[in-house]
Amino acid sequence: MSTVNTQQTLMYNEAAYSGEAARQQITQNRDAFAKIGEQLRQSPPRFAVTIGRGSSDHAAVYGRYLIETQMGIITSPSALSVNSVYNTPMKMEDALCLAISQSGQSPDLVATVKSLRASGAFALAFVNAPDSPLAGNADHTVRLCAGPEKSVAATKSFITSMAAMLQLVAHWKQDAELLAQIERLPDLLEAAWELDWSAALPTLEQASSLFVLGRGLGYGLSREAALKFKETCCLHAESYSAAEVLHGPAALIKDDYPILAFVQNDETRPGFEKILKTIKGNGGAVFVAGLSNSEFTDLPSLDAHPVLQPILMAQSFYKLVNATSVARGYNPDTPPNLSKVTETI
């Protein structure tokens, strides 16, 4: 039995700060994002690539869906080893390079940004450490404003990375509705932190494995949630797009197999609900945020614009996973075999 107090972990308190971190980020970077948006309109990129590891890469997945759905520009993650290990130059003229990192120190991220920039890309870095090597090799740096993050498990830096992606796209598109929604985000994050997702806790405390599902704008969050279960709870969790889970992985679903699903209220919702009904019929114990249906266990979520919902659900999820870690006898701040900064070549 863990002696850790759920509300005294670094993870809990850092995640709880996300609303204030987003507020500072929005205030401090409004002019910078406006200038970046103007530059991207004046010199539109033909395509975009994202660079990140772990939680930063998951935030980049959210950014990918934003850029593709809002701007119609193909966006793909960069294979970092192509630049950092194979040393293969890329043809990056008229391309946008988006790098995300809490520390900005990992050599493979720095090498990739440096290489892609030298090959013609406009390199933009979202970094929590503005004096980092990654920031020094980008054309423009936006500070995440997450503040010190001491828990090994990233929380507020993931939230602020998603928020930065949303601000980038809203200013790039000059979308008045999205810009107005961004101003609501800090208060909504604070409200999302107060939501009670403890209905899932008894099942997760005893689980040996689970699936985490998302689709579209919510897929990056499903990947982040699966990572957090593994690193803080020593709980095997796999993330799938809802569109992929029936293509093989569903063979594992039986006998109340746990399923955690994040469903934002956009075009993906009707198909997602149909898939969850199929999973429920196959024996899955389905916990859903964003979709009230008596067939599933509802995890409360806020009524907000679909582009905000994955960010808000992430905030509610962090409170749940912190409690799950403690309930399973772990300390989420000190997961085994992990360190805060991982430097990959």
N, C-alpha and C positions, 0 to 999 in steps of 0.2 A: 504494500500500500504506500502510495506517494505521500510524503510530508509537505509537498509543495502547495502553497496557497494559490488557487487558480487566478485570483485577481492581483497577485503580487509578482507575477512573472514579468520579465522584460517584454516578452511577446505580447502579453495582454495590454500592457501600458503603452507600448509603441504602436500597436494597432489602434488603440483607442485615440491616439493623437492624429490619425489620418485626416480627419475633418479639418483640423487646424492647419496641418501641413498643406492640404489642398488649398485652403484659403490663402496662405502665404504665397504659394506657388502662383496662383491665379493673379494675385495683386502685383507681385514682383515681376512677372514675365509677360504681362499684357502687351506692353509696347514691343518687346522682343518678338513675340509671336506674330504681331501685326506686321513687323518688318520682314520676318521670314515668309509669311504668307504672301506679301507683295512680291518678294523675290521669286517665289515659286510660280506666281501668276505671270510675271514678266519673262521667266525662263522655265517653261513647264518641262518637268522631267518626262522622259519616255517611259521609264519604269522606276521602281524603287526596290531597294534591298534593305533588310533589317539585320542587325547584328546584336546578339545578346546570348547569355547563358542562363540557365535556371529560370528564376522568376522573371528576370529581365526579358528573356526570350518569350515567356508566356505573355507578358505585356505587349511584346511586339506582334504576337499573333492577333491580339485585339486590334492593334494598330493596322495590321494588314487588312482585316475585314473592314475597318473604317475607311481606309484609303481606297480600297477596291469598290466598296458600295457607294461611297460619297463622291469620289473623284474619278472613278472608272480607270484607274491606273494600276496595271499589274504590279503586284508586290510579292516578294519572295524572300525567305531567309537566306542569308549568305552562308555557304559552307566554309567555316572559318579556316579549317585545315588546308583548303586550297591555297590560301594566301600565307598562312603562318607556318605550314609544314612543306607543302609542295612548291611554294613560291611561284605560283602560276599567275602571271598578270591577266587582269580582266579588261574587257572593253567596256568602259563605264562612262563614255561621253553622254552628256545629257541625262545622267541618272542621279537619283536621290539616294543617299546612304544614311540610314537612321540607326544610330548606335545607342543602346541603353545599358547603363551599368550603375550600380550603387557606389562601388569603389573606384571604378575607372582604372583599375590596375592590371587586370589580366592581360598577359602578353599577347594572347591570340586575338583579343578584341582590338588592342592597340595596333598590332601588325596589320590586321585586316582593314581598319579605317585608314591607316597610313597608305596602304597599297591601293585601295579603291579610290582614295582621293587623288593619289598620284596618277591614276589611270583616267581621271576626268570627272569623277563623281563630286557632287556637292555633299559634303559630310556634315551631318547634324548630330550632335551628341546630347542625350539627356542623361545627366550625371548628378549624383548627390554630392560628389567631391569636385568642385570646380577647378581645383589646382592639380587634378590627377593627370597622368600621362595620356589617357584617352581624350580628355578635354583639350590638352595641348596639341593634339593631332587632328582636331576637327576644324572645319571652317567656322562653325558657330556652336556655342554650348549654351544649353538651357539648364539651369540648376533645378533639380527636383524639389528642393526645399523640404526634404523629409526630416532633416535634422539627424543627429547621431542615431545610428541603428546598431545596437549592441547584441541583440539576440541573433543567434545564427540564422534563424528562420526569418527571411525578409517578409515584411508586412506593409508598413507605410510606404516603403520605397516602391513596392509593386503598385499600390493604389495611386501614388503620385506619378508613376510612369504611365499608367493608363490615362490619368487625367491630362498629362502632357500630350499624349497622342491625340486625345480629343480636342485639346486647344489648338494643336497644329492644324488639324483638318478643318476645324471651324473657322479659323482665321484664313487659311488657304482658300477655302470655298467662299468666304465672306457670307456665311450662313447666319442670318440674324437669329433664327430660332435656336440653333445649336449654341451660339454665343450666349443667349439668354439662359439656356439650360445649364451652361457651365457656371454661371453665377449662383445657381441654386445648389451646386454640388456639395460645398462644404457643410451646409446645414443638413442636407439629406444624408450625408455620410454619418453625421452625428446621430441622426434619427435611426439609421440602419444599425448602428452599434447597439442600440437599445432593444432591438428585436430579439425574441426568444426562439432559438432553434434547438432547445434542449430535447425536443421530442425525438431527435435522432440519436441522442447520447447513449441510451441504454443499448441500442443495437451496435453502435460503433465501438463501444467499450468492449464488447465481447467478440467483435468480428475478427476474422483472420484474413479477409480479402474483400474488396468491393470494386465496383465500377463507378466512375464519375463521368457524367455525360454533359455535353454542351453542344451547341451548333451555332455557326455564324459568329456573331459578336460575342457569344458566350463560350466559345470553344477554348479560347486562351485561359479563361477562368477555370474550366474543367481540368486543364493540364496543371494549373497552379495548385488547385485543390488536391489533386492526386499526389503531387510532389510534397505538399505539406503533411498529408497523412503518412507518407513514407518517412520523412525526415523528423517529424516531431512525435509521431505515435508508433513508429516501427510497425505500421500497418500497411500491408501490400495493397496498393490502390492503382488502378489503371484508368487512364483517361481515354475516352473515345468520343468522336463525333457521333451524335445520335443517328446520323445517316450510315455510320459504319458498324455500329454495335451488333446489328442483326446479320452482318456478313462474317460469321464465324464466332466472335467472342460470346454471343448469346448462348452457345452450347453449354457454358458454365453456369447459366442461371437456373437455379432450382433451390428448393428448400429454404425460402426466405433469404436468398442471396441479396446483400445490400446494394442498392442503387441510389446514388445521389445525383440529382439532375438540376441544372440551372437553365431556366427557360425565360428568355426575354420576350416581351410582347411585340414581336415583329412578324415578318413573313414566315419565319421558321416555326412558329408556334403550332399551327394546326398539324403539321406532319410530325412534330416532336411529340405531341400529345398522343397521336395514334401509335407511335412506336412504344411509348411508355405503357400504353394499355396492353400491347402485345407482351412486353416484358413482365408486366404484372400477371398476365395470364399464364406465363411460363414459370411462375413461382417467385419472382423478384419482390423484395421488400423495398418499395419505391418511396423515396423522400424527395420532394420537389419544392424548389423555390421558384416563384413566379407563375405558378399554375395551380389555381384552386380547383381541385377535383376530388370528390368524395372517395374515389378509388385509391387515392394515394395519401401519404402522410404529408400534410402541407407545412412547409417552412415559410413563415410570413415574410413578405417582401413589400417594398414600397411601390406605390403607383407613380411611375416616373417615365420619362422619355426612354425608349428602348436603348439608346446609346449610353444612357447612364446606368441602366439596370445591372449590367455585369460588374461595374465598379461598386455599386451599392451592395450587391450580393457578396462580393469578395469581402467587404467589411463585416457583414454579418457572419460569414463563414469563418473568418479568423477567430472570432469569439468562440464559435463551436469547436474548432479544431484545437484551440488552446485548452479548453475544458476536457476534450477527449484525451489529449496527451496526459494530462494530470490524472484523469480517471483510470487510464491504463498503467499508471505507475511511473510515468516518465517526467522529466523536466524539459519543456519545449525549448528552453534557452540553451541547453547543452546536449544536443542530440549526439549519439555515438558516431565516431569516425568522421565527423564533419568539422569544418572551421568556417569563420565568417567570410574570409576572402580566399577564394580558390583561384590560383594562378595557373592557367592552362596554356601550354605552348601550342 
